[in-house]
Amino acid sequence: MNSGAANSSSQVPRSSSDLFPESLGLSPKQRKVLDALHEFPQGAKISEIAKMLDSHVNTVRSHLDELIAKDAVQVMPAPAQGRGRPSFVFHVRAPKTETIAEEYVSLIGVLTSMLVEQETLSNEAYARAIDVGRMWARTMEKKDPAGAAPVDVVSDKDALESLFAKLRDLGFDPSPPAGDLDSEEGADLDLHACPLTVNGNRPHPFVCAVHEGFLGYLTDADVDPRLRLELHPLSRPGVCSINLSTRRSPEASQPEGTKPAR
């Protein structure tokens, strides 16, 4: 065993995702207490939380004990104020998922603008984005074998169902596909949300191409005929679309990564 690697790993802070409320398996009542505690940036006493929730102190105390056991909340002694029993202040440990998402979406936008200066992708930049997307998918596959590559996919219909489920889990809000995979036009799948859009700002085209590479990797199941995927950002207002088919269009027949600039 490589003790050096083990020691290095033990020194790495835990992942913030371990503290997401969704990862902690909170009950609705526990989540309600946690949401109330989020309203106190400097922490709160049990009486303050109970007052906000119009609940009994003992009830709140019970839920806080459960939240502490789940690492969602920590408790610290309040500054001493004269004699009497010490009081305690409760602080949230679990972050707000939406806040983290918005911060890192913004970071991705900044990094992308620094890596790709132009708003219109060159063939080279597009090819690089596709490679990044496929590498991302392979990384996810290594992290969770069921999280990226299609599982138990033996037909193009299975591949489509696997892709639809992944799009839903990633936050794209897909509509059921319309059309025939085996037709010349293929099937269209509309996406009504984007996980990398904040405050209505469109992601950089490089990011869209990264998603295309990621999703393309998901359709590379060992089935015959293979699914062919083309992502069309903002195909109409508020909607991006994916065209899927078992045939190649003249444009799609080009080697991957050489699609004309967009």
C-alpha positions as CSV (number, residue, x, y, z in Angstrom):
1,M,0.0,0.0,0.0
2,N,1.3,3.5,-0.8
3,S,1.4,5.1,2.6
4,G,2.4,8.5,1.0
5,A,-0.7,8.6,-1.1
6,A,-2.8,7.6,1.9
7,N,-1.3,10.3,4.0
8,S,-1.8,12.9,1.3
9,S,-5.4,11.8,0.9
10,S,-6.1,12.1,4.6
11,Q,-5.0,15.7,4.5
12,V,-7.5,16.8,1.9
13,P,-10.6,18.5,3.2
14,R,-13.8,16.7,2.7
15,S,-15.9,17.4,-0.3
16,S,-18.5,20.1,0.2
17,S,-21.0,17.9,-1.6
18,D,-20.9,15.6,1.4
19,L,-22.6,18.4,3.3
20,F,-25.3,19.2,0.8
21,P,-28.8,18.7,2.4
22,E,-29.6,16.3,-0.4
23,S,-26.7,14.1,0.5
24,L,-27.6,14.1,4.2
25,G,-31.0,12.4,3.9
26,L,-32.8,15.0,5.9
27,S,-36.5,14.6,6.9
28,P,-38.8,17.5,5.9
29,K,-38.9,18.7,9.6
30,Q,-35.1,18.6,9.8
31,R,-34.8,20.5,6.6
32,K,-37.3,23.1,7.9
33,V,-35.1,23.7,11.0
34,L,-32.0,23.8,8.9
35,D,-33.5,26.4,6.5
36,A,-34.5,28.5,9.5
37,L,-31.0,28.4,10.9
38,H,-29.7,29.6,7.5
39,E,-31.4,32.9,8.3
40,F,-29.0,33.5,11.1
41,P,-25.5,34.0,9.6
42,Q,-23.9,34.4,13.1
43,G,-25.7,31.4,14.5
44,A,-28.8,31.2,16.7
45,K,-30.0,29.9,20.0
46,I,-32.7,27.3,20.3
47,S,-35.2,29.9,21.5
48,E,-34.6,32.1,18.5
49,I,-35.2,29.2,16.1
50,A,-38.2,28.1,18.0
51,K,-39.7,31.6,17.8
52,M,-39.1,31.8,14.1
53,L,-40.8,28.5,13.5
54,D,-43.5,29.0,16.1
55,S,-42.5,25.7,17.5
56,H,-41.8,24.3,21.0
57,V,-38.1,24.6,22.2
58,N,-37.9,20.9,23.0
59,T,-39.1,20.0,19.5
60,V,-36.5,22.3,17.9
61,R,-33.8,20.9,20.3
62,S,-34.6,17.3,19.2
63,H,-34.3,18.2,15.5
64,L,-31.0,20.1,16.1
65,D,-29.6,17.1,17.9
66,E,-30.4,15.0,14.8
67,L,-28.8,17.6,12.5
68,I,-25.7,17.7,14.6
69,A,-25.5,13.9,14.3
70,K,-25.7,14.3,10.5
71,D,-22.9,16.9,10.5
72,A,-25.4,19.5,9.1
73,V,-25.1,21.7,12.2
74,Q,-22.4,22.5,14.8
75,V,-22.9,23.9,18.3
76,M,-20.7,26.3,20.2
77,P,-20.9,27.9,23.7
78,A,-22.3,31.4,23.6
79,P,-20.2,34.2,25.2
80,A,-20.7,34.1,28.9
81,Q,-23.1,36.7,30.3
82,G,-23.0,36.6,34.0
83,R,-24.0,33.6,36.2
84,G,-26.3,30.8,35.3
85,R,-26.3,27.9,32.9
86,P,-24.2,28.4,29.8
87,S,-26.2,28.8,26.6
88,F,-25.3,27.5,23.2
89,V,-25.3,28.9,19.6
90,F,-26.0,26.7,16.7
91,H,-24.4,27.2,13.3
92,V,-25.2,25.8,9.9
93,R,-22.5,23.5,8.3
94,A,-24.6,22.4,5.3
95,P,-24.2,25.0,2.5
96,K,-27.0,26.2,0.3
97,T,-26.8,24.1,-2.9
98,E,-28.1,26.9,-5.1
99,T,-25.5,29.3,-3.8
100,I,-22.6,27.0,-4.6
101,A,-24.0,26.2,-8.0
102,E,-24.3,29.9,-9.0
103,E,-20.8,30.6,-7.7
104,Y,-19.2,27.8,-9.7
105,V,-21.2,28.5,-12.8
106,S,-19.9,32.0,-12.7
107,L,-16.3,30.6,-12.2
108,I,-16.7,28.4,-15.3
109,G,-17.8,31.4,-17.3
110,V,-14.8,33.4,-16.2
111,L,-12.4,30.5,-16.9
112,T,-13.9,29.9,-20.3
113,S,-13.7,33.5,-21.4
114,M,-10.0,33.5,-20.5
115,L,-9.3,30.3,-22.4
116,V,-11.4,31.2,-25.4
117,E,-11.3,34.9,-26.2
118,Q,-13.7,34.9,-29.2
119,E,-17.4,34.4,-28.9
120,T,-17.4,32.4,-32.2
121,L,-15.7,29.1,-32.0
122,S,-13.1,28.2,-34.5
123,N,-12.8,24.6,-35.7
124,E,-9.9,24.1,-33.4
125,A,-11.7,25.5,-30.4
126,Y,-14.7,23.4,-31.1
127,A,-12.6,20.2,-31.4
128,R,-10.9,21.1,-28.1
129,A,-14.3,21.6,-26.4
130,I,-15.5,18.2,-27.7
131,D,-12.4,16.5,-26.3
132,V,-12.9,18.3,-22.9
133,G,-16.5,17.0,-22.8
134,R,-15.5,13.5,-23.6
135,M,-12.7,13.6,-21.0
136,W,-15.2,14.9,-18.5
137,A,-17.5,12.0,-19.1
138,R,-14.7,9.5,-18.8
139,T,-13.7,11.1,-15.5
140,M,-17.3,10.7,-14.3
141,E,-17.3,7.1,-15.4
142,K,-14.2,6.3,-13.4
143,K,-15.7,8.1,-10.3
144,D,-19.1,6.3,-10.7
145,P,-19.3,3.5,-13.3
146,A,-23.0,4.0,-13.4
147,G,-22.8,7.7,-13.7
148,A,-21.6,8.3,-17.2
149,A,-21.4,5.4,-19.6
150,P,-24.6,3.7,-20.6
151,V,-25.6,0.7,-18.5
152,D,-27.3,-2.4,-19.9
153,V,-27.6,-0.7,-23.3
154,V,-28.2,-3.2,-26.1
155,S,-30.2,-1.1,-28.6
156,D,-30.5,2.5,-29.8
157,K,-33.8,2.8,-27.9
158,D,-31.9,1.8,-24.7
159,A,-29.2,4.4,-25.5
160,L,-31.9,7.0,-25.9
161,E,-33.5,6.2,-22.6
162,S,-30.2,6.3,-20.8
163,L,-29.4,9.7,-22.4
164,F,-32.8,11.1,-21.4
165,A,-32.3,10.0,-17.8
166,K,-28.9,11.6,-17.7
167,L,-30.1,14.9,-19.1
168,R,-32.8,15.0,-16.5
169,D,-30.3,14.3,-13.7
170,L,-28.0,17.0,-15.0
171,G,-30.7,19.6,-14.8
172,F,-31.5,20.1,-18.6
173,D,-35.3,19.5,-18.1
174,P,-35.7,17.4,-21.3
175,S,-39.0,16.8,-23.1
176,P,-39.7,13.3,-24.3
177,P,-38.1,12.9,-27.8
178,A,-40.3,13.5,-30.8
179,G,-39.7,11.8,-34.2
180,D,-38.2,8.6,-35.5
181,L,-34.6,7.7,-34.8
182,D,-34.4,5.8,-38.0
183,S,-35.8,8.5,-40.2
184,E,-33.7,10.9,-42.3
185,E,-34.6,13.7,-39.9
186,G,-34.1,11.7,-36.7
187,A,-35.7,12.5,-33.4
188,D,-35.5,15.9,-31.6
189,L,-35.2,16.2,-27.9
190,D,-35.8,19.7,-26.4
191,L,-34.0,21.0,-23.4
192,H,-35.9,23.6,-21.3
193,A,-33.2,24.4,-18.8
194,C,-29.4,24.7,-18.6
195,P,-27.3,23.9,-15.5
196,L,-24.8,26.6,-16.6
197,T,-27.1,29.5,-17.0
198,V,-27.3,32.1,-14.3
199,N,-29.6,35.2,-14.3
200,G,-30.6,34.5,-18.0
201,N,-27.0,34.8,-19.2
202,R,-26.2,32.5,-22.1
203,P,-23.2,30.2,-21.5
204,H,-20.2,30.6,-23.8
205,P,-20.4,28.5,-27.0
206,F,-17.3,26.6,-25.8
207,V,-19.3,25.4,-22.8
208,C,-22.2,24.3,-25.1
209,A,-19.6,22.3,-27.2
210,V,-18.2,20.7,-24.0
211,H,-21.7,19.5,-23.2
212,E,-22.0,18.2,-26.7
213,G,-18.9,16.2,-26.2
214,F,-20.1,14.9,-22.9
215,L,-23.5,13.9,-24.2
216,G,-21.9,12.4,-27.3
217,Y,-19.9,10.1,-25.1
218,L,-23.1,8.9,-23.4
219,T,-24.5,7.7,-26.8
220,D,-21.3,5.8,-27.7
221,A,-22.8,2.5,-26.4
222,D,-21.9,-0.6,-28.3
223,V,-25.1,-0.9,-30.2
224,D,-25.8,-1.2,-33.9
225,P,-26.8,1.2,-35.4
226,R,-25.1,3.8,-33.2
227,L,-26.9,6.9,-32.1
228,R,-25.7,10.2,-33.7
229,L,-26.0,13.3,-31.6
230,E,-26.0,17.0,-32.6
231,L,-26.6,19.8,-30.0
232,H,-28.3,22.9,-31.3
233,P,-28.0,25.7,-28.7
234,L,-31.0,28.1,-28.6
235,S,-32.8,26.4,-31.4
236,R,-35.7,28.6,-30.4
237,P,-36.2,31.1,-27.6
238,G,-35.6,29.5,-24.2
239,V,-35.0,26.1,-25.7
240,C,-31.9,24.1,-26.8
241,S,-32.4,20.9,-28.7
242,I,-30.6,17.7,-29.5
243,N,-31.1,15.9,-32.8
244,L,-30.6,12.2,-32.5
245,S,-30.5,9.7,-35.4
246,T,-29.1,6.4,-36.5
247,R,-27.9,8.0,-39.7
248,R,-25.3,10.6,-40.4
249,S,-26.2,13.9,-42.0
250,P,-23.7,15.3,-44.5
251,E,-22.5,17.7,-41.8
252,A,-22.4,15.1,-39.1
253,S,-20.4,12.8,-41.4
254,Q,-17.4,15.0,-41.0
255,P,-14.8,13.8,-38.5
256,E,-15.8,14.7,-35.0
257,G,-14.4,18.0,-33.9
258,T,-14.5,19.6,-37.4
259,K,-18.0,21.1,-37.3
260,P,-18.0,24.6,-38.9
261,A,-17.5,27.5,-36.5
262,R,-20.7,28.6,-34.7
